[in-house]
């Protein structure tokens, strides 16, 4: 992996931790450069108000060793952005590893990169992967060949460490984990729907309900375009 590049395919209204958490890990790979790229380049505004600067244009990135696609509320618009999806397909064809965090896996699916593949996603949206011919998997980190996907948001750290172990060896990954003092000890057992109390799960579902119809519709549109492109008709 010497002289390698990790490209994060960004877009407006991305969840910054989906990108910045694995960025922090991947930046500690030997002789590796991490690059933030988007369709427009310049500055990407994340949900929550954080702005990421010095973002290059995806069209100016010739290839990469590792592609990472973060999730976020902006994935709805990104699923309808053919320039963005085309860039994912082009970069994935050059990459040794193609990764996604949270709803970033929906974007891989919309780009036609997950057909027949097992993939993870945020628990609230995992079932939508089937629209793209993917096999939804509840694992926190799921590998199917060169494609490695993670569950919701914080799974980006786990995913990055798992990929790092493949690239640089388990000892290097464990050393980075220790350096970051990544030893999760959450104050509550409510990080998964299976462990959250019923009233907490109801509250979380009420939050995601606000974007459910719009995101479901975006997935259906993207899936329909893939079907047409594959010659399956409208």
N, C-alpha and C positions, 0 to 999 in steps of 0.2 A: 504493500500500500504506500510505498515511498513516493513522495511528490504527489500526493493525492489531494482531491478537493471534495468537500462536502457541500452540496448546494441545497439551501432551504428555499423551496418554491413558495414565496409569500404572496399575499393579496390583501386588500383592504379589509379591516374588521376581523383580522385573524386573532386567535387566542394566543397572546404572546408567550405564555408558558409552554404551549405546544411546541414552539420553536426554540425559545431561549433555554429551556431545561436540557434538551438534547444538544443544543449548541455548546453549552458549558461542558458537557461530557466530551463531545466529538472534538472540541478545540484542544483537548489533551491527548489526541492521537499523535503518534510520532510523525513529523514531517507532513502535516496535513493542514490545509487551508480551508476555513469555513467561510462560505459566501452566502449572503442574503440576496435573493433575486426576485423580482416581480415583473409583471408585464410592462408597467410604466417606469419602474426604477425610481430613484430619488428617495422619498420618504414613505414608509408604510405606517398608517395609523391603525393601532390595534384596538380591539374592544377594551374598554376600561380607560382609554385615554393615552396610553403609552405610545410614543412615536419612535419608530426605528429608522435611523438615517443611513446614508451611504449605501442604499440598496441599489444594486446594479440591475440592468434590464435583462430579462430572461433571454431575449434574442441575442444578447452579447455573450452568453455563456455557451461555449462550443460543446461542452460535455462535462461529465463529472464521474467520480468513482462511486460516490454515494449520494443518492437523492433522498431528501426528507421533505415530506408534505405535511404541514401542520393543519389542524382543524380550526374551527371557529364559526361564529355566526356568519361571517363573510363567505363561507363555503357555498351558500345558496346562490349568490351572484357568480362565484367562481365556476360553479357547475354549468353556467350558461355562457361562460367566456371561452370561446373556441380558441383564442390565442393562448390562453393559459393552459387549456387541456392539450393543445398541440405541443406546447413546450414540455409538458409532463411526458408525453409519448416520446418526443425526441430525446430528452435527457435520460429517460428510463432505458432507452435502447443503448446508451453508452455506459450505463452504470453497472458496477459489480453488485451493488445492493440498492434496492428500491424500498424505502421505508415510509411509514405514515404514522401519525399520532392522532388519536381521537377521531373526529370526523374527517381528517385528512384521508382516511381510507375510502370515504365516499367519493373523494376527488379522484383517487386512483381508479375506482370503479367507473366513474363518469368518463375517464380517459380510455376506458377499455382495457385496463391492465390487470383486472382481477378475475376474469372469467375462468371458472373452474378452480380457483384458488381459495384456500382457507384464509380468513382475514378477521382481525379484531376491529373493534370500534367502540366508541362510548356506548354504554349499556342502553341508553335511551334510543339510539339510532342504529344499533347493530343489525336489526332485522332488515333494514333497507338495503344492506349489501346484496341480498338475494336478487334484487331488481337488476343488478349488474352481472348476474350469473356467478357471483361469489358464494362461498360457503361461510356463513357467519360462525364465528368461534368466540366463545366467552373468555378465552384466555387473556391474561394481561399483556403478554407478548406472544405473538403467533408468527411462526416462520413457515413459509411454504416456498421452498427453493430460495431464490434470490430476493423474494419479497417478504419483508418483515413489518408487521403492523402492531400497533399498541392500542390499549383501551383508552379510557378517558384521560385527558390532560396530564396528570402526574405520571401516567405510565410511560411518558416520554423518557424519563430518567432510566427506568428499567430497560426499555427498549435500547437506548443508547449504550448502556453498559453491556447488554447481551451482544450487540453488534460489535462493540469494542473487543469483547472477549474473542470473537471469531477472527477479528482483524489482527489484533496485537497480542492475543493470548490471555487466558484467564488471570494470570498473575498481574499483568498490566491493568486489566479492568478492575481487579480487586484493590490494587494500589490507588487507582483513581477514586474508587468508591470510598476508601478510607480517607483520602485527602479531602474529599468533599464532605466527609462525615455523614454519608448517606446511610442512616440507620433509622428508618421510619418507625415512629412510635406515636401514632395518631391519638389525640385525646378522646376520640369517640369511635365506636364500632359502627359507623354509618357510611363507610366508603363504598359499599356495594349494596345494590337493592336487596340482596339476600340477607344482609346483616342489619340493615336499617330498620328502625321501628316503623310500623305501618303508617303512622301519622307523618313521619319524616319522608317516607317514600311518596305519600300523597302530595306533600308540599313540593317535592322536587318535580314530580310529574306535572303539577300545576305550572311550574316555571317553564318547563320545556313545551307545554301545550301552546304557549304564545307563538312559537315558531313552527309547530308541528305541520300545519297545513301547507305553509309556504315551502318548507324543506321537503316534505313528501312530494309536492308538485314539481320541485326542481329535480328531484331524483327521477320521477316518472318521465320528465322531458328528456333528461340525459340518457336514460335507458332506451327511450324511443328512438333517439338519434343514433345510438349504437346499433339498434336493430336495423334501421334503414341503411346505415353504412355497411352492415354485414350482408345486406341483400335480403333482409327478412320482411321487407315491406313496411308500411306505416304501422 
